[in-house]
Amino acid sequence: MVGEFSLTETVSLPNIPATAISTGNHTSLVAALTHANLVGVLSGEGPYTVFAPTDEAFEELGLNLSEYDTEEENNTLAMILSYHVTMGSAMSSDLSDGMEINTLIQEPISVNIYGQGTVVLNGEASVTAADVETSNGVIHIIDKVLMPPSLTTVTPPVGEICYDMDTHTVDLTKTEETCEKMWVPSVDIPTTAAATTIHTSLVAALEKANLTTVLKGDGPFTVFAPTDTAFANAGINLDDYDTAEEISALANILAHHVVGGKVMSSDLSNGLTTTSFSGGILAFAITEGNVSVNGANVILADVPVSNGVIHVIDKVMIPPVGEICYDMETHTVDVSKTADTCEKSWIPSVDIPTTAAATTIHTALVAALDKANLVETLKGEGPFTIFAPTDQAFADAGVNLDDYDTEEKISALADILLMHVVSGKVMSSDLTDGMEATALSGDKLSFMIGDTVSVNGATVTIADVPVSNGAIHVIDKVLMPVKEEEPKAEDKLTCDHIIGLDSTGYAYSPASLTIKVGETVCWQWTDSADLHNVAEISSEGDQMRKEGGIYSGETAKTVDFRHTFTEATTFHYICEPHVGMQMVGKVIVSESSTDSETTTPSVEKEEDTPGFGLALAAFAVIGIALISRRL
């Protein structure tokens, strides 16, 4: 809107020119007013509002009054000075954000108000002292000379940016050789960003966070500048930042994109880390010439600005709370440390392969991932959970990467590695005893929780290692996919007797079985509610599997285990995970040729069992009747 100001009552104060002279910081302004014959005008009744540039502002502009020696040049000087004057006495309380003020030359000045009431004119000149009252109006002191839009011209000196005079935009992709517009001197970071057309959100965010003036300063600064698309993808809505605390949080996010000094892309190296203005760590990765910082890709590097350099990136970097203990000297991660015990740098987590590579205990795993072309996969967004075997685990498994030298073998290696990965972020607190999950290889992972956590027999030695795209659990064995083999001889045996599970799912049925020598017993169940197995014990009451004894293998929900007994014996066995629940059984193997018998605890009766006496009485009555008939 165009502001109109009401007249205010004047008091016995010096007029505007006299007041300007008395400040001691407006010598250049008064000299210019005199040169342009405007002292008499501003000594009149007015009232006027003058936005008065300081001597430093005139010096920065490089205005030399001796160059204004023709009538035309004096008219130009008068236009510039009149552009700083408006009719009416406008106090700072009369100004509002977004308003426009008509000047004496009928060209408007835009007003923006930021933060704690900082007033900025035309996006560049800050009011450093307001409401200096005079007898014929008011003066507001500003730190730059304002140029009327009609006089804004740019000559094409040798410079560093490609500037389009028609659209007032900068093409960051052009060099001096490819620039078809004007090759002009670079300007400061906010001004350059505002002219690119791809940093509208960044510029607005800097304004909201009161950082524009900072980044217009001498610097030098290096800014990693997210595009508008990056801000949209991050879901950042500047309207949400409307309290002092929220604006401070926004400033912290933006400061995480700024480092001190002028850092060109040629100064970067793979693995380099530096500290941003937010205090957070920026970690750089260079792969085949592509540069990324904290996972954000640099899509345009080394954009020249007058006070540093801009690198355009495709993501907004959020400064997270630190999650890993990182040694800056050795570039290693101590996965056993917490925020309280870390004596090195507690920094934001990074992706799975980068973390694994830095631990010093996963050299073999990282090399295997690289050989199987899985590094980029596990650098992806995920999230993934990886059960990461140590170097010792790879050595114990006898895995030699040199053996994987054909496409088929590398595919097999990938299957082995993918058996250690599941989708999603699975923390140790999410695991339950008997839980199953499907690995990316398609294999089943079974978890057992006791004093320790194990997965398919491998013990988790360190849990919940944080990474930016999931979680790592360190394990002491390499998991191997189950090979499809020819059926074993015992699998082809015909079942003479079958033992399953009772209705509770936690007892064998029958729990006691009598058979003949040479007969085959099959333990069979499908999709049980829990994991079970069959393990021989040395004697009844034992709770530990007999070494070298009959054994069905690891616990499972589906079991088909067959064994032929070749000699007379009593075979006692348990379900290992549920022996504490008295999940036990026995097979009595007899040389007798009599029919085999099966019994279960649920049908064994003693003489004092209810109903047993009635049965005896019934037999007695029948016996008496038969005897009487014979007589």
C-alpha positions as CSV (number, residue, x, y, z in Angstrom):
1,M,0.0,0.0,0.0
2,V,1.1,3.6,-0.4
3,G,1.5,5.4,2.9
4,E,0.0,8.8,3.6
5,F,1.1,10.6,6.8
6,S,-0.8,13.2,8.8
7,L,0.9,16.5,9.7
8,T,2.3,16.8,13.2
9,E,2.7,20.0,15.2
10,T,6.2,21.4,14.9
11,V,8.2,22.6,17.9
12,S,11.1,25.0,18.4
13,L,13.8,22.7,17.0
14,P,16.4,23.2,14.3
15,N,15.1,22.4,10.8
16,I,16.2,19.4,8.8
17,P,19.4,20.7,7.2
18,A,20.5,22.3,10.5
19,T,19.8,19.1,12.4
20,A,21.8,17.1,9.8
21,I,24.8,19.4,10.2
22,S,24.7,19.1,14.0
23,T,24.9,15.3,14.0
24,G,28.5,15.2,12.7
25,N,27.7,12.2,10.6
26,H,25.9,13.8,7.7
27,T,28.6,16.1,6.2
28,S,28.3,14.3,2.8
29,L,24.5,14.6,2.8
30,V,24.5,18.3,3.6
31,A,27.2,18.9,0.9
32,A,25.1,17.0,-1.6
33,L,21.9,18.9,-0.7
34,T,23.9,22.2,-1.1
35,H,25.3,21.0,-4.4
36,A,21.8,20.1,-5.7
37,N,20.2,23.3,-4.4
38,L,17.9,21.4,-2.0
39,V,18.8,23.0,1.3
40,G,16.2,25.8,0.8
41,V,13.5,23.2,0.0
42,L,14.2,21.2,3.2
43,S,14.4,24.3,5.2
44,G,10.8,25.1,4.3
45,E,7.7,24.4,6.4
46,G,7.2,20.9,5.2
47,P,6.7,18.8,7.2
48,Y,9.1,16.3,5.6
49,T,10.4,12.8,6.5
50,V,14.0,12.4,5.4
51,F,15.8,9.0,5.3
52,A,19.3,10.4,5.8
53,P,22.3,8.3,4.7
54,T,25.4,8.6,6.9
55,D,28.8,9.7,5.6
56,E,29.9,6.0,5.5
57,A,26.9,5.3,3.2
58,F,28.0,8.0,0.8
59,E,31.6,6.7,1.0
60,E,30.5,3.2,0.2
61,L,28.5,4.4,-2.8
62,G,31.6,6.2,-4.1
63,L,29.7,9.4,-4.8
64,N,32.0,12.2,-5.9
65,L,30.2,15.6,-6.0
66,S,32.9,17.0,-8.3
67,E,31.6,14.7,-11.0
68,Y,28.1,16.4,-10.9
69,D,29.1,19.6,-12.8
70,T,26.5,19.8,-15.5
71,E,22.8,20.7,-15.2
72,E,21.8,17.1,-16.2
73,E,24.2,15.6,-13.7
74,N,22.9,18.0,-11.0
75,N,19.3,17.0,-11.8
76,T,20.3,13.4,-11.4
77,L,21.9,14.2,-8.0
78,A,18.7,16.0,-7.0
79,M,16.6,13.0,-8.0
80,I,18.8,10.7,-5.8
81,L,18.4,13.0,-2.8
82,S,14.7,13.7,-3.3
83,Y,14.2,9.9,-3.4
84,H,15.1,10.0,0.3
85,V,12.3,12.5,1.2
86,T,8.6,12.1,1.6
87,M,5.9,14.6,2.5
88,G,4.5,14.4,6.1
89,S,6.1,13.6,9.4
90,A,6.3,9.8,9.5
91,M,7.4,8.4,12.9
92,S,8.7,4.9,13.1
93,S,5.4,3.9,14.8
94,D,3.7,4.9,11.6
95,L,5.6,2.4,9.5
96,S,4.3,-1.2,8.9
97,D,5.8,-4.2,7.2
98,G,5.1,-4.4,3.5
99,M,4.0,-0.8,3.1
100,E,5.3,1.6,0.3
101,I,6.1,5.2,0.8
102,N,5.8,7.8,-2.0
103,T,8.8,10.0,-2.3
104,L,9.1,13.6,-3.7
105,I,10.0,12.1,-7.2
106,Q,6.9,9.8,-7.1
107,E,8.9,6.7,-6.9
108,P,8.1,4.4,-3.9
109,I,10.3,3.1,-1.2
110,S,9.4,-0.3,0.2
111,V,9.4,-1.0,3.9
112,N,10.0,-4.3,5.7
113,I,10.1,-4.8,9.5
114,Y,12.0,-7.8,10.9
115,G,12.6,-9.4,14.3
116,Q,12.7,-6.9,17.1
117,G,11.5,-4.0,14.9
118,T,14.4,-3.6,12.5
119,V,13.3,-1.4,9.6
120,V,14.8,-2.1,6.2
121,L,14.1,0.0,3.1
122,N,14.2,-1.4,-0.4
123,G,15.6,-4.6,1.1
124,E,19.0,-3.1,1.7
125,A,19.1,0.1,3.8
126,S,18.6,-0.4,7.6
127,V,17.3,2.3,9.8
128,T,20.1,2.7,12.4
129,A,18.5,5.6,14.4
130,A,14.8,6.6,14.1
131,D,12.6,9.5,15.1
132,V,15.1,12.4,15.1
133,E,12.6,15.2,15.4
134,T,13.2,18.6,13.7
135,S,11.2,21.8,13.4
136,N,9.8,20.8,10.0
137,G,9.6,17.0,10.2
138,V,11.6,14.0,11.2
139,I,14.8,12.3,10.2
140,H,15.5,8.5,10.2
141,I,19.2,7.7,9.8
142,I,20.0,4.9,7.3
143,D,23.2,3.0,6.4
144,K,23.0,3.1,2.6
145,V,22.2,5.5,-0.1
146,L,19.0,4.6,-1.9
147,M,18.9,4.7,-5.7
148,P,15.7,5.5,-7.5
149,P,14.6,2.5,-9.7
150,S,14.5,4.8,-12.8
151,L,18.2,5.6,-12.3
152,T,19.3,2.0,-11.6
153,T,21.7,1.1,-14.5
154,V,24.4,-1.4,-14.6
155,T,27.4,-1.1,-16.8
156,P,29.0,-4.3,-18.0
157,P,32.4,-4.4,-16.3
158,V,34.4,-7.6,-16.1
159,G,32.9,-9.6,-13.3
160,E,31.9,-13.0,-11.9
161,I,28.2,-13.5,-12.5
162,C,25.9,-13.7,-15.5
163,Y,23.2,-11.1,-15.0
164,D,20.1,-10.6,-17.0
165,M,19.1,-6.9,-17.0
166,D,15.6,-7.6,-18.3
167,T,14.6,-10.1,-15.6
168,H,17.1,-9.0,-12.9
169,T,18.1,-12.6,-12.4
170,V,21.5,-14.4,-12.2
171,D,22.2,-17.5,-14.2
172,L,24.5,-19.5,-11.9
173,T,25.2,-22.1,-14.6
174,K,26.9,-19.7,-16.9
175,T,30.6,-18.8,-17.2
176,E,32.1,-15.7,-18.7
177,E,32.4,-17.6,-22.0
178,T,28.9,-19.0,-22.0
179,C,27.1,-15.9,-20.6
180,E,24.9,-14.3,-23.2
181,K,23.8,-11.5,-20.8
182,M,26.0,-9.2,-18.8
183,W,29.1,-10.5,-17.0
184,V,29.1,-8.2,-14.0
185,P,30.9,-8.1,-10.6
186,S,29.5,-10.5,-8.0
187,V,27.4,-9.2,-5.1
188,D,26.8,-10.5,-1.6
189,I,25.3,-13.8,-0.6
190,P,21.6,-12.8,0.0
191,T,21.5,-10.5,-3.1
192,T,22.9,-13.3,-5.3
193,A,20.5,-15.9,-3.8
194,A,17.5,-13.5,-4.3
195,A,18.4,-13.1,-8.0
196,T,18.7,-16.8,-8.8
197,T,15.0,-17.6,-8.9
198,I,15.7,-21.0,-7.2
199,H,16.3,-19.7,-3.7
200,T,13.1,-17.8,-2.9
201,S,12.5,-19.9,0.2
202,L,16.1,-19.6,1.4
203,V,16.0,-15.8,1.0
204,A,12.6,-15.6,2.8
205,A,13.9,-17.8,5.6
206,L,17.0,-15.7,6.0
207,E,14.8,-12.6,6.3
208,K,12.5,-14.3,8.9
209,A,15.5,-15.4,10.9
210,N,17.1,-12.0,10.8
211,L,20.2,-13.4,9.1
212,T,20.2,-11.3,5.9
213,T,22.3,-8.5,7.3
214,V,24.7,-11.1,8.8
215,L,25.3,-12.7,5.4
216,K,25.6,-9.3,3.7
217,G,28.6,-8.7,6.0
218,D,32.2,-8.9,5.0
219,G,32.6,-12.6,5.8
220,P,33.9,-14.4,4.0
221,F,31.2,-17.1,4.3
222,T,30.5,-20.4,2.6
223,V,26.8,-21.2,2.2
224,F,25.4,-24.5,1.2
225,A,22.2,-23.2,-0.3
226,P,19.1,-25.5,-0.5
227,T,16.9,-25.0,-3.5
228,D,13.2,-24.1,-3.3
229,T,12.4,-27.8,-4.1
230,A,14.6,-28.8,-1.2
231,F,12.6,-26.6,1.2
232,A,9.4,-28.0,-0.2
233,N,10.6,-31.6,0.3
234,A,11.6,-30.8,3.9
235,G,8.1,-29.5,4.6
236,I,9.4,-26.2,6.0
237,N,6.5,-23.7,6.2
238,L,7.8,-20.3,7.4
239,D,4.4,-19.5,8.8
240,D,5.0,-22.1,11.4
241,Y,7.9,-20.0,12.8
242,D,6.1,-17.3,14.6
243,T,7.5,-17.2,18.2
244,A,11.0,-16.1,19.3
245,E,11.8,-19.7,20.2
246,E,10.7,-21.0,16.8
247,I,12.5,-18.2,14.9
248,S,15.7,-19.2,16.9
249,A,15.2,-22.8,15.8
250,L,14.9,-21.6,12.2
251,A,18.0,-19.6,12.5
252,N,19.8,-22.7,13.9
253,I,18.7,-24.7,10.8
254,L,20.0,-22.0,8.4
255,A,23.2,-21.5,10.4
256,H,23.8,-25.2,9.9
257,H,24.3,-24.4,6.2
258,V,27.0,-21.8,6.8
259,V,30.7,-22.1,7.6
260,G,33.3,-19.5,8.1
261,G,35.8,-18.8,5.3
262,K,35.6,-19.2,1.5
263,V,35.6,-23.0,0.9
264,M,35.8,-23.9,-2.7
265,S,35.0,-27.4,-4.0
266,S,38.7,-27.9,-4.7
267,D,39.3,-27.5,-1.0
268,L,37.1,-30.5,-0.1
269,S,38.2,-34.1,0.3
270,N,36.4,-37.3,1.0
271,G,35.8,-37.8,4.7
272,L,36.5,-34.1,5.5
273,T,34.5,-32.7,8.4
274,T,34.0,-29.1,9.5
275,T,31.8,-27.2,12.0
276,S,28.9,-25.1,10.8
277,F,27.8,-21.9,12.4
278,S,25.1,-23.9,14.3
279,G,27.9,-25.9,16.0
280,G,26.9,-29.0,14.1
281,I,29.3,-31.2,12.1
282,L,29.2,-31.2,8.3
283,A,30.7,-34.3,6.8
284,F,31.7,-34.4,3.1
285,A,31.8,-37.4,0.8
286,I,33.2,-37.4,-2.7
287,T,32.3,-40.4,-5.0
288,E,33.3,-40.4,-8.6
289,G,33.6,-36.6,-8.5
290,N,30.1,-36.1,-6.9
291,V,30.2,-34.1,-3.7
292,S,27.7,-34.5,-0.9
293,V,27.5,-32.9,2.5
294,N,25.6,-34.7,5.3
295,G,23.7,-36.6,2.6
296,A,22.8,-33.5,0.5
297,N,24.2,-33.5,-3.0
298,V,26.0,-30.5,-4.3
299,I,24.3,-29.8,-7.6
300,L,26.1,-26.6,-8.4
301,A,29.5,-25.6,-6.9
302,D,31.6,-22.5,-6.5
303,V,29.0,-19.8,-7.2
304,P,31.0,-16.6,-6.7
305,V,29.8,-13.9,-4.4
306,S,31.5,-10.8,-3.1
307,N,31.8,-12.1,0.5
308,G,32.5,-15.8,0.0
309,V,31.0,-18.6,-2.1
310,I,27.7,-20.5,-2.6
311,H,27.3,-24.2,-3.2
312,V,23.8,-25.2,-4.3
313,I,22.4,-28.4,-2.6
314,D,19.3,-30.5,-3.1
315,K,18.3,-31.0,0.6
316,V,17.8,-28.9,3.7
317,M,20.2,-30.1,6.3
318,I,18.6,-30.4,9.7
319,P,21.1,-30.2,12.6
320,P,20.2,-33.3,14.6
321,V,21.2,-34.2,18.1
322,G,24.5,-36.1,18.2
323,E,24.2,-39.9,18.0
324,I,27.7,-41.4,17.5
325,C,31.0,-41.1,19.3
326,Y,33.5,-40.0,16.6
327,D,37.3,-39.7,16.9
328,M,38.3,-36.8,14.6
329,E,41.9,-37.8,14.6
330,T,41.5,-41.5,13.7
331,H,38.2,-41.0,11.9
332,T,36.7,-44.0,13.7
333,V,33.5,-44.6,15.5
334,D,33.3,-46.2,19.0
335,V,29.9,-47.9,18.8
336,S,30.1,-48.9,22.5
337,K,30.0,-45.3,23.7
338,T,27.0,-43.2,24.7
339,A,26.6,-39.4,24.9
340,D,27.6,-39.6,28.6
341,T,30.7,-41.9,28.1
342,C,32.0,-40.4,24.8
343,E,35.3,-38.7,25.2
344,K,35.6,-37.7,21.6
345,S,33.0,-35.8,19.4
346,W,29.3,-36.7,19.8
347,I,28.1,-36.0,16.3
348,P,25.1,-36.7,14.0
349,S,24.9,-40.3,12.8
350,V,25.6,-41.2,9.2
351,D,24.5,-44.0,6.9
352,I,25.1,-47.7,7.5
353,P,28.2,-48.3,5.2
354,T,29.9,-45.1,6.4
355,T,29.3,-46.0,10.0
356,A,30.5,-49.6,9.5
357,A,33.6,-48.4,7.7
358,A,34.5,-46.2,10.6
359,T,34.2,-48.8,13.4
360,T,37.4,-50.7,12.7
361,I,35.6,-54.0,13.4
362,H,33.7,-54.3,10.1
363,T,36.5,-54.1,7.5
364,A,35.4,-57.5,6.0
365,L,31.7,-56.5,6.0
366,V,32.4,-53.2,4.2
367,A,34.6,-55.0,1.6
368,A,32.0,-57.6,1.1
369,L,29.2,-55.0,0.6
370,D,31.5,-53.3,-1.9
371,K,32.2,-56.5,-3.8
372,A,28.5,-57.4,-3.9
373,N,27.5,-53.9,-5.1
374,L,25.4,-53.2,-2.1
375,V,27.1,-50.1,-0.7
376,E,24.8,-47.6,-2.5
377,T,21.7,-49.7,-1.6
378,L,22.6,-49.4,2.1
379,K,23.4,-45.7,1.8
380,G,19.8,-45.2,0.6
381,E,17.0,-43.7,2.7
382,G,15.8,-47.1,4.0
383,P,15.3,-47.4,6.8
384,F,17.3,-50.7,7.2
385,T,18.3,-52.8,10.1
386,I,21.5,-54.7,9.6
387,F,22.9,-57.5,11.8
388,A,26.6,-56.8,11.2
389,P,29.1,-59.6,11.6
390,T,32.5,-58.6,13.0
391,D,35.8,-59.2,11.2
392,Q,36.4,-62.2,13.5
393,A,33.0,-63.6,12.5
394,F,34.0,-63.4,8.8
395,A,37.3,-65.1,9.6
396,D,35.6,-67.9,11.6
397,A,33.2,-68.5,8.7
398,G,36.1,-68.8,6.3
399,V,34.7,-66.2,3.9
400,N,37.3,-65.3,1.4
401,L,36.2,-62.5,-0.9
402,D,38.7,-63.6,-3.6
403,D,36.6,-66.7,-4.0
404,Y,33.7,-64.6,-5.3
405,D,35.0,-64.0,-8.8
406,T,32.1,-64.8,-11.1
407,E,28.8,-63.1,-11.5
408,E,27.0,-66.2,-10.0
409,K,29.3,-66.2,-7.0
410,I,28.9,-62.5,-6.4
411,S,25.2,-63.0,-6.5
412,A,25.5,-65.7,-3.9
413,L,27.6,-63.3,-1.8
414,A,24.9,-60.7,-2.1
415,D,22.3,-63.2,-0.9
416,I,24.5,-63.9,2.2
417,L,24.8,-60.2,3.0
418,L,21.1,-59.5,2.4
419,M,20.3,-62.3,4.9
420,H,21.7,-59.9,7.5
421,V,19.3,-57.0,6.5
422,V,15.7,-56.4,7.2
423,S,13.5,-53.5,6.2
424,G,12.6,-50.9,8.8
425,K,14.4,-49.6,11.9
426,V,14.2,-52.5,14.4
427,M,15.6,-51.6,17.8
428,S,16.4,-54.3,20.5
429,S,13.4,-53.1,22.4
430,D,11.2,-54.2,19.5
431,L,12.4,-57.8,19.6
432,T,10.5,-60.6,21.5
433,D,11.5,-64.2,22.2
434,G,10.5,-66.4,19.3
435,M,9.9,-63.5,17.0
436,E,10.6,-64.1,13.3
437,A,11.4,-61.6,10.5
438,T,12.1,-61.9,6.8
439,A,15.5,-60.7,5.6
440,L,15.9,-58.9,2.2
441,S,17.3,-62.2,0.9
442,G,13.9,-63.9,1.6
443,D,15.4,-66.0,4.4
444,K,13.7,-66.3,7.8
445,L,15.4,-64.8,10.9
446,S,14.4,-66.2,14.2
447,F,15.2,-64.4,17.5
448,M,15.7,-65.9,20.9
449,I,15.9,-63.7,24.0
450,G,17.4,-64.9,27.3
451,D,20.4,-63.5,29.0
452,T,21.5,-62.4,25.5
453,V,19.8,-61.8,22.2
454,S,20.5,-64.1,19.3
455,V,19.4,-64.3,15.7
456,N,19.6,-67.7,14.0
457,G,22.2,-68.7,16.5
458,A,24.4,-65.6,16.2
459,T,24.7,-63.6,19.5
460,V,24.1,-59.8,19.4
461,T,27.2,-58.3,21.1
462,I,26.4,-54.6,20.6
463,A,22.8,-53.5,20.0
464,D,21.1,-50.3,18.7
465,V,24.1,-48.6,17.0
466,P,22.4,-45.5,15.6
467,V,22.8,-44.7,11.9
468,S,21.0,-42.0,9.8
469,N,19.0,-44.6,7.8
470,G,18.2,-47.3,10.4
471,A,20.1,-49.3,13.0
472,I,23.0,-51.7,13.3
473,H,23.3,-54.6,15.7
474,V,26.7,-56.2,15.9
475,I,26.8,-60.1,15.8
476,D,29.5,-62.7,16.3
477,K,28.6,-65.0,13.4
478,V,28.0,-64.8,9.7
479,L,24.5,-65.9,8.9
480,M,24.3,-68.4,6.1
481,P,21.2,-69.0,3.9
482,V,19.8,-72.6,4.2
483,K,20.9,-74.6,1.2
484,E,18.4,-76.6,-0.7
485,E,19.7,-80.1,-0.4
486,E,18.6,-83.5,-1.5
487,P,16.4,-85.1,1.1
488,K,18.4,-86.9,3.7
489,A,18.0,-90.6,4.2
490,E,16.1,-90.1,7.4
491,D,13.7,-87.7,5.6
492,K,12.7,-90.6,3.3
493,L,11.9,-92.9,6.2
494,T,8.3,-94.1,6.5
495,C,6.8,-93.0,9.8
496,D,5.7,-95.9,12.0
497,H,4.7,-93.5,14.8
498,I,4.0,-89.8,14.8
499,I,4.5,-87.5,17.8
500,G,3.0,-84.0,17.5
501,L,2.0,-81.2,19.9
502,D,-1.0,-81.2,22.2
503,S,-3.7,-78.5,22.1
504,T,-1.7,-76.2,24.4
505,G,1.3,-76.2,21.9
506,Y,3.7,-76.8,24.8
507,A,3.6,-80.6,25.3
508,Y,4.5,-83.5,23.0
509,S,1.6,-85.8,22.1
510,P,2.0,-88.5,23.0
511,A,4.5,-87.7,25.6
512,S,5.4,-91.3,26.2
513,L,5.6,-93.9,23.4
514,T,6.5,-97.6,23.4
515,I,7.8,-99.1,20.1
516,K,9.7,-102.0,18.7
517,V,13.3,-102.1,17.7
518,G,13.6,-101.1,14.0
519,E,10.6,-98.8,14.0
520,T,10.7,-95.1,13.0
521,V,9.3,-92.3,15.0
522,C,8.5,-89.0,13.3
523,W,8.1,-85.7,15.3
524,Q,6.0,-83.5,13.1
525,W,4.1,-80.2,13.5
526,T,3.4,-77.3,11.2
527,D,3.2,-73.5,12.0
528,S,3.1,-73.9,15.7
529,A,2.6,-70.9,17.9
530,D,6.2,-71.1,19.2
531,L,9.6,-72.5,18.3
532,H,10.3,-76.1,19.3
533,N,12.8,-78.9,18.7
534,V,13.8,-82.4,19.9
535,A,17.0,-82.8,21.9
536,E,18.1,-86.0,23.6
537,I,19.1,-85.8,27.3
538,S,21.3,-88.3,29.2
539,S,18.7,-89.2,31.7
540,E,15.2,-88.2,32.8
541,G,15.2,-84.9,34.6
542,D,18.2,-83.4,32.8
543,Q,17.7,-80.0,31.2
544,M,20.7,-79.9,28.9
545,R,21.1,-81.5,25.5
546,K,23.3,-84.6,25.5
547,E,26.5,-84.0,23.6
548,G,26.4,-86.0,20.3
549,G,22.9,-87.2,21.1
550,I,19.9,-87.4,18.8
551,Y,18.9,-83.8,17.8
552,S,16.4,-82.3,15.4
553,G,18.4,-79.1,15.1
554,E,17.6,-75.4,15.7
555,T,14.1,-74.6,17.1
556,A,11.4,-74.0,14.5
557,K,7.7,-73.7,14.1
558,T,7.5,-76.4,11.4
559,V,9.4,-79.6,12.2
560,D,9.6,-83.0,10.4
561,F,12.2,-85.0,12.2
562,R,12.5,-88.8,11.8
563,H,14.6,-91.3,13.6
564,T,14.8,-95.1,13.4
565,F,15.6,-96.8,16.7
566,T,17.9,-99.9,16.1
567,E,18.3,-101.1,19.7
568,A,16.3,-101.5,22.8
569,T,16.6,-98.4,25.0
570,T,14.6,-95.6,26.7
571,F,15.0,-92.4,24.8
572,H,14.5,-89.3,26.9
573,Y,14.2,-85.9,25.2
574,I,13.3,-82.3,25.7
575,C,12.3,-79.1,23.9
576,E,15.3,-76.9,24.6
577,P,13.6,-73.5,24.9
578,H,10.6,-74.9,26.9
579,V,12.2,-77.5,29.2
580,G,11.4,-75.2,32.1
581,M,7.7,-75.8,31.2
582,Q,8.2,-79.5,31.5
583,M,8.0,-80.0,27.7
584,V,9.6,-83.5,27.9
585,G,9.0,-86.9,26.3
586,K,10.3,-90.4,26.1
587,V,10.3,-93.3,23.7
588,I,10.6,-96.9,25.2
589,V,12.2,-99.2,22.6
590,S,11.5,-102.8,23.3
591,E,12.7,-106.1,21.8
592,S,9.2,-107.6,22.3
593,S,7.1,-108.5,19.3
594,T,4.0,-107.4,21.1
595,D,2.0,-104.6,19.7
596,S,3.4,-101.2,20.4
597,E,1.6,-99.1,23.0
598,T,1.2,-95.4,23.3
599,T,0.4,-93.6,26.5
600,T,0.1,-90.0,27.5
601,P,0.0,-88.4,31.0
602,S,-3.6,-87.3,30.3
603,V,-5.0,-90.8,30.1
604,E,-3.0,-92.6,32.8
605,K,-5.3,-93.7,35.7
606,E,-4.8,-94.9,39.2
607,E,-7.2,-97.0,41.2
608,D,-8.3,-94.0,43.2
609,T,-9.0,-92.0,40.1
610,P,-12.7,-91.0,40.1
611,G,-14.8,-93.4,38.0
612,F,-12.3,-96.3,38.4
613,G,-14.3,-97.9,41.2
614,L,-17.5,-97.7,39.2
615,A,-15.9,-99.5,36.3
616,L,-14.8,-102.3,38.6
617,A,-18.3,-102.5,40.1
618,A,-19.8,-102.8,36.7
619,F,-17.5,-105.6,35.7
620,A,-18.4,-107.4,39.0
621,V,-22.1,-107.2,38.3
622,I,-21.6,-108.6,34.8
623,G,-19.4,-111.4,36.2
624,I,-22.1,-112.4,38.7
625,A,-24.8,-112.4,36.0
626,L,-22.7,-114.7,33.8
627,I,-22.0,-117.1,36.7
628,S,-25.7,-117.3,37.6
629,R,-26.6,-118.1,34.0
630,R,-24.1,-120.9,33.9
631,L,-25.5,-122.3,37.1
